């Protein structure tokens, strides 16, 4: 297989992709402008300009659909998983840093642990397919 070929996925990785697809699709709903109450429940900032909220929702949803496609197809490009791992670990790190700084409640950091788990799983897959 060349570096540009899609890599076949083991069953555990397919399940991880399908699970994170569901998580992302649901999480996208947190960022649509009318979901102020959901953001508050998750410990995220309630307010934001609708342009920024819709942009975040769009990217979270698009990645969720990408995870769904890859999980169903059973094949994926390493670049996509590399970006996904970086994004998920970065999101958790950012939320945790704001919690440590006292800018977000603990439940926001707790909510981000799913991203950390999936990010680590993606790194494990990447290291195993190198």
Secondary structure, 3 states (H helix, E strand, C coil): CCCCCCEECCHHHHHHHHHHHHHHHHHHHHHCCCCHHHHHHHCCCCCCCHHHHHHHHHHHHHHHHHHHHHHHHCEECHHHHHHHHHHHHHHHHHHHHHHHCCCCCHHHHHHCHHHHHHHHHHHHHHHHHC
